[in-house]
Amino acid sequence: MTTLDQLNKDGFLVLKDFYTAHQCDVLMHRGKELVKKFNFDGHPSIFQTNEQVRTSDDYFLNSGHNISYFFEKDAFNNNGALKNDLFHSLNKIGHALHDIDPVFKEFSRSSKLKELSLKLKLEKHVIIQSMLIFKHAKIGGVVDIHQDAAFLYTEPCTCVGFWFALEDATIENGCLWAKPGGHHTSLRSWFRRKKDGGTEMHLLDKAPLSMEGMVPLEVKKGTCIVLHGLLPHYSLPNTSKKSRQAYAIHLIDQTAYYPEYNWLQRKQSQLTGF
Ligand code: FE2
């Protein structure tokens, strides 16, 4: 079975030792450096997994072009002050790391990824977003079940994700969960901009995503997991003492229709593949 056949069958691919431990360390180190450059003004953008209440402020809506910082919802005490240091309060950084930062650029457009993209017939695909996901020990929050295509809607559906374990991901520290073949289902929702400002989760299909048959994708540092855009997946909170950093990039076919109401708006001319 080819790599592409496997992806079409299961909705995901687990590629061990895709990057070396050193390459993962370099990226995590760069992430820490970026956080040091972040001038936190006391007005956080909080990453909410419940998409109905996801922040829809300008900071979030403009993050497609920027390196923006999003906090864990439990990062603040009742007085609005950080409970921890800045680094350990963050949920993620996004969403244009792959275009702006040279270290992330190199990781996101390597010859290995180019080779993989050819195997997966992604010649027309371009990288539309990137995220460094911290999932820090004890505070890293849940990511509810979702389909990535809801956030990167195209007609037809062309969204593909590449998720890199920068550290070992286990059940204890909140690895991904998905069901083999789970992507053979409809897209349930579309996260989009409202005409009068803000965002909404527009329902396309009322049937809830099934949690049945989900398996943990426990992977070693350096593993790349390819995710079909329709594959329902989630991760549990990190209640362990070990952090679970990951880096994810998402691609869409540049020739597919990309609505102007999608939350993430980039100039088409800015987008490139591997
Ligand atoms: Fe996802």
Boltz pocket constraint, residues with backbone or C-beta under 6 A from the ligand:
constraints:
  - pocket:
      binder: B
      contacts: [[A, 146], [A, 147], [A, 148], [A, 233]]
      max_distance: 6.0
